Amino acid sequence: MRNWFWVAAVGILASAQVAAQDKPDDVIRSALKTLNPDIRVDEIRAAPIDGLYEVTVPGQVVYVTADGKYLVQGMILDIPQKLDLTEQRRAELRKDLLAKAPESQRIIFKPKGEVKHKVAVFTDIDCGYCRELHKHMAEYNDRGIQIEYMLFPRAGVGSDSYRKAVAAWCSKDQQGALTKAKAGEDPGNATCINPVESQYQLGQQLGVTGTPTLVLPDGNVAPGYVTPDQLEQRLVAAEAAVAAEADKSK
């Protein structure tokens, strides 16, 4: 969804006619349908602010009033805790969405020794910073970091970058083909059944706009090139956050 979509929403939702006795879920869904008949609403639940509902649509979290008249796009901050509740929710959604893409659909660069950390990386073969990250693969692996590539040709499906991504995926040696392609060698035109388009769409759902984009275990993102040392530190912190959250739910 683009920002103009939600800006226009305020005026359109304000004109939505809904019955007073309708449930908030029904009212909100009906109002959003006036905005976009094809919109997919994944979840509606009470927001931390009375009278406001959190609405999850593909790739975004927005807020709508119970009467369906107003839509708010932005963050909700818990001031006492200094916590961005909206980003926290987005991180949860990223984790859930990413879990639907199994390791069998990723090009994985695995450490020779113990795997201490795993990170999903949305990458574009023709991206300069992606190539810089890949040059340091041995350093990531030496720290026990497993890099799991998700292919995200920024120019879109059907582009030359997309062709290269498909060819690398369809190679008998995916890791070797990807490494050569990131070094500037054309991988050819091999085709096969592949997940490149679905990974590109997943990246869009996750809000990926540039590459590389690293998705950490807690669902937070690290955009751009991150050095091996920096990534190791961020992964340790992210995994600690996941463990702490798991302890809370026990």
C-alpha positions in Angstrom: 0.0 0.0 0.0 1.3 3.5 -0.8 1.1 6.4 1.5 -1.3 8.3 -0.8 -3.7 5.4 -0.4 -4.0 6.0 3.3 -4.1 9.8 3.0 -7.1 9.4 0.7 -8.6 7.0 3.2 -9.5 9.7 5.8 -11.9 11.4 3.4 -13.4 8.3 2.1 -13.8 6.6 5.4 -15.5 9.7 6.8 -18.3 9.2 4.3 -18.9 5.5 5.1 -22.4 4.9 6.2 -22.6 2.2 8.9 -25.4 1.0 11.2 -24.9 2.0 14.8 -25.7 -1.5 16.0 -23.0 -3.2 13.9 -19.9 -4.7 15.5 -16.7 -2.7 15.2 -15.1 -5.4 13.1 -18.0 -5.4 10.6 -18.1 -1.6 10.5 -14.3 -1.3 9.9 -14.3 -4.0 7.2 -17.2 -2.3 5.5 -15.6 1.1 5.6 -12.3 -0.2 4.2 -14.2 -1.9 1.4 -15.4 1.5 0.3 -11.8 2.5 0.1 -10.6 -0.6 -1.8 -13.1 -3.4 -2.7 -10.1 -5.8 -3.0 -8.4 -5.0 0.3 -7.4 -7.9 2.4 -7.8 -7.4 6.1 -5.8 -10.0 8.0 -6.8 -9.0 11.6 -8.7 -6.4 13.6 -8.1 -6.0 17.3 -8.4 -3.4 20.0 -5.6 -0.8 19.9 -3.9 0.4 23.1 -6.0 3.6 22.8 -9.7 3.4 23.7 -12.0 3.6 20.7 -9.3 2.8 18.3 -8.7 -0.5 16.5 -5.5 -1.9 15.1 -6.0 -3.2 11.6 -3.5 -5.5 9.9 -3.4 -5.4 6.2 -0.6 -6.9 4.0 2.6 -5.2 5.0 1.1 -2.6 7.2 -0.5 -1.8 10.6 -3.0 1.1 10.6 -5.6 2.3 13.1 -9.3 2.9 12.5 -12.0 4.3 14.8 -14.8 2.0 15.9 -17.3 3.9 13.8 -15.2 3.4 10.7 -15.0 7.2 10.0 -11.3 7.8 10.6 -8.1 6.0 9.7 -4.8 6.9 11.3 -1.4 5.9 9.9 1.6 6.3 12.2 3.1 5.1 15.4 1.7 4.7 18.9 4.3 5.3 21.5 4.0 4.1 25.1 5.6 7.2 26.8 6.3 5.7 30.2 8.0 2.6 28.7 9.5 4.6 25.8 8.3 1.9 23.5 7.1 2.1 19.9 4.1 -0.2 20.1 3.4 0.0 16.3 6.9 -1.1 15.4 6.7 -3.9 18.0 3.6 -5.2 16.3 5.2 -4.9 12.8 8.1 -7.0 14.1 5.7 -9.7 15.2 4.1 -9.7 11.8 7.4 -9.9 10.1 8.4 -13.0 12.1 5.1 -14.7 11.3 5.4 -13.9 7.5 9.0 -14.9 7.3 8.3 -18.3 9.0 6.2 -19.1 6.0 9.3 -19.2 3.8 11.1 -22.4 4.8 14.9 -22.8 4.6 14.4 -25.0 1.6 13.4 -21.9 -0.3 16.4 -19.8 0.6 20.0 -19.9 -0.6 22.0 -20.6 2.5 25.6 -19.9 3.4 26.2 -22.0 6.4 29.2 -21.9 8.8 31.6 -24.8 8.7 31.3 -25.1 12.5 28.5 -24.5 14.9 25.6 -22.4 13.7 25.1 -19.8 16.5 22.9 -17.4 14.7 20.6 -17.2 11.6 19.5 -14.2 9.7 17.4 -13.7 6.6 18.8 -11.3 4.0 16.8 -9.9 1.2 19.3 -9.4 -1.6 19.6 -8.1 -5.2 22.4 -9.5 -7.4 23.0 -6.0 -8.9 23.0 -4.1 -5.6 26.4 -2.7 -4.6 25.9 -3.0 -0.9 24.6 -6.5 -1.3 27.9 -7.3 -3.1 29.8 -5.7 -0.3 28.0 -7.8 2.3 28.7 -11.0 0.3 32.4 -10.2 0.1 32.5 -10.7 3.9 30.6 -14.0 3.9 33.6 -15.9 5.4 33.7 -13.4 8.3 30.0 -13.9 9.0 30.4 -17.6 8.9 33.4 -17.6 11.1 31.3 -15.9 13.8 28.7 -18.7 13.5 26.3 -16.6 11.5 24.2 -18.4 8.9 23.2 -16.1 6.0 19.9 -17.1 4.5 19.4 -15.2 1.2 15.9 -14.3 0.0 16.0 -13.0 -3.6 14.6 -9.5 -4.0 15.3 -8.1 -7.5 14.5 -4.4 -6.8 13.5 -3.7 -10.4 10.7 -6.2 -10.1 9.5 -9.4 -11.7 10.7 -9.7 -15.4 13.7 -7.4 -14.9 17.2 -8.3 -15.8 18.0 -8.6 -12.1 15.0 -11.0 -11.8 16.5 -13.1 -14.7 19.8 -13.3 -12.9 18.1 -14.3 -9.6 16.2 -17.1 -11.3 19.3 -18.4 -13.1 21.2 -18.4 -9.8 18.4 -20.3 -8.0 18.1 -22.8 -10.9 21.8 -23.5 -10.9 23.1 -26.9 -9.6 25.4 -24.9 -7.4 23.3 -22.1 -6.1 25.9 -20.7 -3.7 28.6 -20.8 -6.4 26.3 -19.2 -9.0 25.2 -16.5 -6.6 28.8 -15.7 -5.6 29.9 -15.4 -9.2 26.9 -13.3 -10.1 27.6 -10.9 -7.3 31.1 -10.6 -8.6 29.8 -9.4 -11.9 29.6 -12.7 -13.9 26.3 -13.2 -15.8 24.6 -16.3 -14.5 22.9 -17.0 -17.8 19.2 -17.8 -18.5 18.5 -21.0 -16.7 14.9 -21.4 -15.6 13.1 -23.8 -13.4 10.3 -23.8 -10.8 11.6 -21.2 -8.4 10.5 -19.0 -5.4 11.9 -15.7 -6.7 8.6 -14.0 -7.5 7.1 -15.2 -4.2 10.1 -14.0 -2.3 9.9 -10.6 -4.0 6.2 -10.4 -3.0 7.1 -11.4 0.5 9.7 -8.7 0.7 7.0 -6.2 -0.3 4.7 -7.4 2.4 7.5 -7.0 4.9 8.1 -3.5 3.8 11.4 -4.1 2.1 12.2 -1.1 -0.1 16.0 -1.5 -0.5 18.7 -4.1 -0.4 20.2 -5.6 1.5 17.6 -5.8 4.2 18.3 -8.1 7.1 15.4 -9.5 9.1 16.6 -10.4 12.7 15.1 -13.2 14.8 12.9 -10.8 16.7 11.4 -9.4 13.5 13.3 -6.2 13.6 15.1 -5.1 10.4 18.6 -3.9 9.7 18.6 -2.1 6.4 21.8 -1.8 4.4 25.3 -3.3 4.8 26.0 -4.3 8.4 29.6 -5.4 9.3 30.2 -8.8 10.7 30.9 -7.4 14.2 27.8 -5.2 14.2 25.6 -8.0 12.9 26.9 -10.4 15.6 26.0 -7.9 18.3 22.6 -7.2 16.9 21.8 -10.9 16.6 22.8 -11.6 20.2 20.5 -8.7 21.3 17.7 -9.9 19.1 17.9 -13.5 20.3 17.9 -12.3 23.9 14.8 -10.3 23.2 13.1 -13.4 21.8 14.1 -15.5 24.8 12.8 -12.9 27.2 9.5 -12.8 25.4 9.2 -16.5 25.5 9.8 -16.5 29.3 7.0 -14.0 29.7 4.6 -16.3 27.9 5.3 -19.3 30.1 
